[in-house]
């Protein structure tokens, strides 16, 4: 399973990339706004750091404007995946951008029905938001299982990108179900590297080594 970092912090992306921990990046206008930098400039810099899918989201809300903006984003770098929001207008934009040979990531997906339409529109990625579903007492990971089953039934090529990840077990469960990729904040990726027994074991090894030198 591919692991994407959900951030626009280029310094953080460089750090994770140097560890070999990221296969791609997802961004959105909110994340880029926190940097105080130009949107296209940030996306271009990220593309120079990570050689993988870089999702850049449109801000427009109607299909013609989404298509126009999506074309501008796609022109930044071949690795850019245009991110469009679920809805009738987003589906129209997805269909047209895909027809023109551009990869699309359909975001803000919360149901299997929406995921089905996403695949039929030709999207490269579908982004179901598991954490936000859990927040309203729905089962986010059950949605992932349903989408995967539907896509396998019909051989859809759209890849499932698990989004709105809140903790490491979302990542582990996504892998268990067979999701294609997951996107999560850098802190979640860091948490995957950690376990208290690992820390305890390392401390014990070091203590034994120090005692051996003193003997």
C-alpha positions as YAML, in Angstrom:
chain: A
units: angstrom
residues:
- id: 1
  name: UNK
  ca: [0.00, 0.00, 0.00]
- id: 2
  name: UNK
  ca: [1.27, 3.47, -0.89]
- id: 3
  name: UNK
  ca: [1.52, 6.06, 1.87]
- id: 4
  name: UNK
  ca: [0.94, 9.73, 1.01]
- id: 5
  name: UNK
  ca: [1.57, 12.67, 3.33]
- id: 6
  name: UNK
  ca: [-1.28, 15.14, 3.70]
- id: 7
  name: UNK
  ca: [0.57, 18.43, 4.05]
- id: 8
  name: UNK
  ca: [1.90, 21.47, 2.22]
- id: 9
  name: UNK
  ca: [4.86, 21.95, 4.57]
- id: 10
  name: UNK
  ca: [7.78, 21.50, 2.17]
- id: 11
  name: UNK
  ca: [10.36, 21.18, 4.97]
- id: 12
  name: UNK
  ca: [8.31, 18.39, 6.54]
- id: 13
  name: UNK
  ca: [7.91, 16.72, 3.16]
- id: 14
  name: UNK
  ca: [11.69, 16.82, 2.61]
- id: 15
  name: UNK
  ca: [12.27, 15.21, 6.00]
- id: 16
  name: UNK
  ca: [9.81, 12.39, 5.36]
- id: 17
  name: UNK
  ca: [11.09, 11.89, 1.81]
- id: 18
  name: UNK
  ca: [14.66, 11.57, 3.09]
- id: 19
  name: UNK
  ca: [13.46, 8.64, 5.23]
- id: 20
  name: UNK
  ca: [11.80, 6.97, 2.25]
- id: 21
  name: UNK
  ca: [8.39, 7.12, 3.93]
- id: 22
  name: UNK
  ca: [6.21, 8.85, 1.33]
- id: 23
  name: UNK
  ca: [5.00, 7.72, -2.09]
- id: 24
  name: UNK
  ca: [2.99, 10.86, -2.85]
- id: 25
  name: UNK
  ca: [1.46, 14.02, -1.39]
- id: 26
  name: UNK
  ca: [-2.06, 15.38, -1.00]
- id: 27
  name: UNK
  ca: [-2.63, 19.10, -0.54]
- id: 28
  name: UNK
  ca: [-5.59, 21.45, -0.48]
- id: 29
  name: UNK
  ca: [-6.09, 25.23, -0.39]
- id: 30
  name: UNK
  ca: [-6.35, 25.25, 3.42]
- id: 31
  name: UNK
  ca: [-3.00, 23.50, 3.85]
- id: 32
  name: UNK
  ca: [-1.25, 25.79, 1.36]
- id: 33
  name: UNK
  ca: [-2.84, 28.89, 2.92]
- id: 34
  name: UNK
  ca: [-1.09, 28.04, 6.20]
- id: 35
  name: UNK
  ca: [2.27, 28.42, 4.45]
- id: 36
  name: UNK
  ca: [1.46, 31.97, 3.29]
- id: 37
  name: UNK
  ca: [2.92, 31.15, -0.11]
- id: 38
  name: UNK
  ca: [1.65, 31.08, -3.69]
- id: 39
  name: UNK
  ca: [-0.36, 27.92, -4.42]
- id: 40
  name: UNK
  ca: [1.33, 27.02, -7.71]
- id: 41
  name: UNK
  ca: [4.76, 27.76, -6.29]
- id: 42
  name: UNK
  ca: [4.23, 25.35, -3.39]
- id: 43
  name: UNK
  ca: [2.87, 22.60, -5.63]
- id: 44
  name: UNK
  ca: [5.82, 22.96, -8.01]
- id: 45
  name: UNK
  ca: [8.32, 22.74, -5.16]
- id: 46
  name: UNK
  ca: [6.64, 19.65, -3.73]
- id: 47
  name: UNK
  ca: [6.82, 17.99, -7.15]
- id: 48
  name: UNK
  ca: [10.56, 18.54, -7.07]
- id: 49
  name: UNK
  ca: [10.86, 16.68, -3.76]
- id: 50
  name: UNK
  ca: [8.55, 13.67, -4.16]
- id: 51
  name: UNK
  ca: [8.45, 11.67, -7.38]
- id: 52
  name: UNK
  ca: [4.90, 10.42, -7.09]
- id: 53
  name: UNK
  ca: [1.29, 11.59, -7.38]
- id: 54
  name: UNK
  ca: [0.88, 15.13, -6.01]
- id: 55
  name: UNK
  ca: [-2.81, 15.98, -5.52]
- id: 56
  name: UNK
  ca: [-3.56, 19.69, -5.95]
- id: 57
  name: UNK
  ca: [-7.15, 20.78, -5.32]
- id: 58
  name: UNK
  ca: [-9.21, 23.23, -7.34]
- id: 59
  name: UNK
  ca: [-10.97, 26.09, -5.59]
- id: 60
  name: UNK
  ca: [-13.72, 26.63, -8.20]
- id: 61
  name: UNK
  ca: [-17.20, 25.21, -7.62]
- id: 62
  name: UNK
  ca: [-18.67, 24.95, -11.15]
- id: 63
  name: UNK
  ca: [-17.50, 22.47, -13.78]
- id: 64
  name: UNK
  ca: [-16.20, 24.91, -16.44]
- id: 65
  name: UNK
  ca: [-14.12, 26.80, -13.86]
- id: 66
  name: UNK
  ca: [-12.90, 23.53, -12.29]
- id: 67
  name: UNK
  ca: [-11.75, 22.32, -15.69]
- id: 68
  name: UNK
  ca: [-9.95, 25.57, -16.43]
- id: 69
  name: UNK
  ca: [-8.27, 25.61, -13.02]
- id: 70
  name: UNK
  ca: [-7.49, 21.89, -13.26]
- id: 71
  name: UNK
  ca: [-5.71, 22.39, -16.57]
- id: 72
  name: UNK
  ca: [-3.56, 25.12, -14.99]
- id: 73
  name: UNK
  ca: [-2.66, 22.87, -12.09]
- id: 74
  name: UNK
  ca: [-1.89, 19.91, -14.37]
- id: 75
  name: UNK
  ca: [0.47, 22.12, -16.38]
- id: 76
  name: UNK
  ca: [2.66, 22.72, -13.30]
- id: 77
  name: UNK
  ca: [4.22, 19.24, -13.41]
- id: 78
  name: UNK
  ca: [3.45, 15.79, -14.89]
- id: 79
  name: UNK
  ca: [3.05, 14.36, -11.37]
- id: 80
  name: UNK
  ca: [0.15, 16.66, -10.49]
- id: 81
  name: UNK
  ca: [-3.20, 14.95, -9.92]
- id: 82
  name: UNK
  ca: [-6.10, 17.40, -10.09]
- id: 83
  name: UNK
  ca: [-8.30, 17.19, -7.02]
- id: 84
  name: UNK
  ca: [-12.00, 17.91, -7.56]
- id: 85
  name: UNK
  ca: [-14.82, 17.79, -4.99]
- id: 86
  name: UNK
  ca: [-17.59, 15.21, -5.15]
- id: 87
  name: UNK
  ca: [-20.84, 16.47, -6.62]
- id: 88
  name: UNK
  ca: [-22.49, 16.88, -10.00]
- id: 89
  name: UNK
  ca: [-20.10, 19.66, -11.04]
- id: 90
  name: UNK
  ca: [-17.06, 17.81, -9.76]
- id: 91
  name: UNK
  ca: [-18.08, 14.69, -11.67]
- id: 92
  name: UNK
  ca: [-18.47, 16.71, -14.88]
- id: 93
  name: UNK
  ca: [-15.04, 18.22, -14.40]
- id: 94
  name: UNK
  ca: [-13.56, 14.82, -13.61]
- id: 95
  name: UNK
  ca: [-14.99, 13.29, -16.77]
- id: 96
  name: UNK
  ca: [-13.65, 16.08, -18.99]
- id: 97
  name: UNK
  ca: [-10.22, 16.30, -17.38]
- id: 98
  name: UNK
  ca: [-9.87, 12.51, -17.56]
- id: 99
  name: UNK
  ca: [-10.96, 12.58, -21.20]
- id: 100
  name: UNK
  ca: [-8.15, 15.03, -21.88]
- id: 101
  name: UNK
  ca: [-5.63, 12.66, -20.32]
- id: 102
  name: UNK
  ca: [-5.26, 14.24, -16.89]
- id: 103
  name: UNK
  ca: [-5.42, 12.28, -13.64]
- id: 104
  name: UNK
  ca: [-8.13, 13.28, -11.16]
- id: 105
  name: UNK
  ca: [-8.54, 12.67, -7.44]
- id: 106
  name: UNK
  ca: [-12.20, 12.92, -6.41]
- id: 107
  name: UNK
  ca: [-12.28, 14.20, -2.84]
- id: 108
  name: UNK
  ca: [-14.93, 14.55, -0.10]
- id: 109
  name: UNK
  ca: [-16.42, 11.12, -0.80]
- id: 110
  name: UNK
  ca: [-18.61, 9.75, 1.98]
- id: 111
  name: UNK
  ca: [-20.67, 6.95, 0.42]
- id: 112
  name: UNK
  ca: [-20.27, 3.88, -1.77]
- id: 113
  name: UNK
  ca: [-22.67, 5.43, -4.26]
- id: 114
  name: UNK
  ca: [-20.45, 8.48, -4.63]
- id: 115
  name: UNK
  ca: [-17.43, 6.20, -5.08]
- id: 116
  name: UNK
  ca: [-19.25, 4.26, -7.80]
- id: 117
  name: UNK
  ca: [-19.97, 7.47, -9.72]
- id: 118
  name: UNK
  ca: [-16.36, 8.54, -9.23]
- id: 119
  name: UNK
  ca: [-15.10, 5.39, -10.94]
- id: 120
  name: UNK
  ca: [-17.61, 5.78, -13.77]
- id: 121
  name: UNK
  ca: [-16.37, 9.35, -14.31]
- id: 122
  name: UNK
  ca: [-12.88, 7.97, -14.90]
- id: 123
  name: UNK
  ca: [-11.10, 9.26, -11.81]
- id: 124
  name: UNK
  ca: [-7.56, 8.09, -11.08]
- id: 125
  name: UNK
  ca: [-8.13, 8.26, -7.31]
- id: 126
  name: UNK
  ca: [-11.16, 8.31, -5.02]
- id: 127
  name: UNK
  ca: [-10.72, 9.83, -1.54]
- id: 128
  name: UNK
  ca: [-13.22, 8.49, 1.02]
- id: 129
  name: UNK
  ca: [-12.98, 10.41, 4.32]
- id: 130
  name: UNK
  ca: [-13.00, 7.78, 7.07]
- id: 131
  name: UNK
  ca: [-12.26, 10.01, 10.05]
- id: 132
  name: UNK
  ca: [-15.10, 12.42, 9.35]
- id: 133
  name: UNK
  ca: [-17.50, 9.47, 9.06]
- id: 134
  name: UNK
  ca: [-16.31, 8.13, 12.40]
- id: 135
  name: UNK
  ca: [-16.94, 11.59, 13.87]
- id: 136
  name: UNK
  ca: [-20.67, 11.29, 13.07]
- id: 137
  name: UNK
  ca: [-20.96, 7.72, 14.38]
- id: 138
  name: UNK
  ca: [-20.65, 6.02, 10.98]
- id: 139
  name: UNK
  ca: [-18.12, 3.29, 10.19]
- id: 140
  name: UNK
  ca: [-15.46, 4.83, 7.98]
- id: 141
  name: UNK
  ca: [-13.52, 1.63, 7.43]
- id: 142
  name: UNK
  ca: [-16.68, -0.25, 6.45]
- id: 143
  name: UNK
  ca: [-17.04, 2.26, 3.61]
- id: 144
  name: UNK
  ca: [-13.52, 1.36, 2.42]
- id: 145
  name: UNK
  ca: [-14.43, -2.32, 2.39]
- id: 146
  name: UNK
  ca: [-17.61, -1.59, 0.41]
- id: 147
  name: UNK
  ca: [-15.80, 0.55, -2.18]
- id: 148
  name: UNK
  ca: [-13.09, -2.05, -2.68]
- id: 149
  name: UNK
  ca: [-15.70, -4.78, -3.17]
- id: 150
  name: UNK
  ca: [-17.64, -2.72, -5.73]
- id: 151
  name: UNK
  ca: [-14.51, -1.80, -7.68]
- id: 152
  name: UNK
  ca: [-13.36, -5.43, -7.76]
- id: 153
  name: UNK
  ca: [-16.80, -6.59, -8.92]
- id: 154
  name: UNK
  ca: [-16.55, -4.50, -12.07]
- id: 155
  name: UNK
  ca: [-12.82, -4.13, -12.60]
- id: 156
  name: UNK
  ca: [-12.79, -0.37, -12.10]
- id: 157
  name: UNK
  ca: [-9.27, 1.04, -12.34]
- id: 158
  name: UNK
  ca: [-9.87, 3.92, -9.92]
- id: 159
  name: UNK
  ca: [-7.54, 3.56, -6.93]
- id: 160
  name: UNK
  ca: [-8.85, 3.89, -3.38]
- id: 161
  name: UNK
  ca: [-6.99, 6.56, -1.41]
- id: 162
  name: UNK
  ca: [-8.09, 6.43, 2.23]
- id: 163
  name: UNK
  ca: [-8.29, 10.01, 3.56]
- id: 164
  name: UNK
  ca: [-9.16, 11.84, 6.78]
- id: 165
  name: UNK
  ca: [-6.96, 9.41, 8.69]
- id: 166
  name: UNK
  ca: [-6.97, 10.08, 12.43]
- id: 167
  name: UNK
  ca: [-4.73, 7.40, 13.92]
- id: 168
  name: UNK
  ca: [-2.30, 4.59, 12.98]
- id: 169
  name: UNK
  ca: [-4.96, 1.89, 13.10]
- id: 170
  name: UNK
  ca: [-6.77, 3.58, 10.21]
- id: 171
  name: UNK
  ca: [-3.59, 3.00, 8.21]
- id: 172
  name: UNK
  ca: [-3.18, -0.62, 9.34]
- id: 173
  name: UNK
  ca: [-6.84, -1.44, 8.68]
- id: 174
  name: UNK
  ca: [-6.62, 0.17, 5.23]
- id: 175
  name: UNK
  ca: [-3.69, -2.10, 4.42]
- id: 176
  name: UNK
  ca: [-5.54, -5.14, 5.75]
- id: 177
  name: UNK
  ca: [-8.53, -4.40, 3.53]
- id: 178
  name: UNK
  ca: [-6.32, -3.92, 0.48]
- id: 179
  name: UNK
  ca: [-6.69, -0.18, -0.14]
- id: 180
  name: UNK
  ca: [-4.33, 1.13, -2.82]
- id: 181
  name: UNK
  ca: [-3.06, 4.05, -0.78]
- id: 182
  name: UNK
  ca: [-3.66, 6.12, 2.32]
- id: 183
  name: UNK
  ca: [-2.96, 9.79, 3.01]
- id: 184
  name: UNK
  ca: [-2.28, 11.04, 6.50]
- id: 185
  name: UNK
  ca: [-0.72, 13.93, 8.41]
- id: 186
  name: UNK
  ca: [3.03, 13.61, 9.05]
- id: 187
  name: UNK
  ca: [2.41, 12.94, 12.75]
- id: 188
  name: UNK
  ca: [0.48, 9.76, 11.90]
- id: 189
  name: UNK
  ca: [3.34, 8.54, 9.71]
- id: 190
  name: UNK
  ca: [5.69, 9.21, 12.65]
- id: 191
  name: UNK
  ca: [3.42, 7.29, 15.01]
- id: 192
  name: UNK
  ca: [3.64, 4.25, 12.75]
- id: 193
  name: UNK
  ca: [7.39, 4.09, 13.46]
- id: 194
  name: UNK
  ca: [6.88, 4.04, 17.23]
- id: 195
  name: UNK
  ca: [6.01, 1.46, 19.87]
- id: 196
  name: UNK
  ca: [6.78, 1.59, 23.63]
- id: 197
  name: UNK
  ca: [8.23, -1.93, 23.54]
- id: 198
  name: UNK
  ca: [10.63, -0.85, 20.80]
- id: 199
  name: UNK
  ca: [11.83, 2.04, 22.97]
- id: 200
  name: UNK
  ca: [12.09, -0.25, 26.02]
- id: 201
  name: UNK
  ca: [13.97, -2.88, 24.05]
- id: 202
  name: UNK
  ca: [16.44, -0.36, 22.65]
- id: 203
  name: UNK
  ca: [17.08, 1.06, 26.12]
- id: 204
  name: UNK
  ca: [17.74, -2.45, 27.43]
- id: 205
  name: UNK
  ca: [20.16, -3.23, 24.59]
- id: 206
  name: UNK
  ca: [22.08, -0.02, 25.23]
- id: 207
  name: UNK
  ca: [22.22, -0.67, 28.97]
- id: 208
  name: UNK
  ca: [23.52, -4.21, 28.40]
- id: 209
  name: UNK
  ca: [26.18, -2.85, 26.06]
- id: 210
  name: UNK
  ca: [27.31, -0.24, 28.58]
- id: 211
  name: UNK
  ca: [27.47, -2.88, 31.32]
- id: 212
  name: UNK
  ca: [29.55, -5.12, 29.04]
- id: 213
  name: UNK
  ca: [32.07, -2.34, 28.49]
- id: 214
  name: UNK
  ca: [32.38, -1.78, 32.25]
- id: 215
  name: UNK
  ca: [32.91, -5.49, 32.99]
...
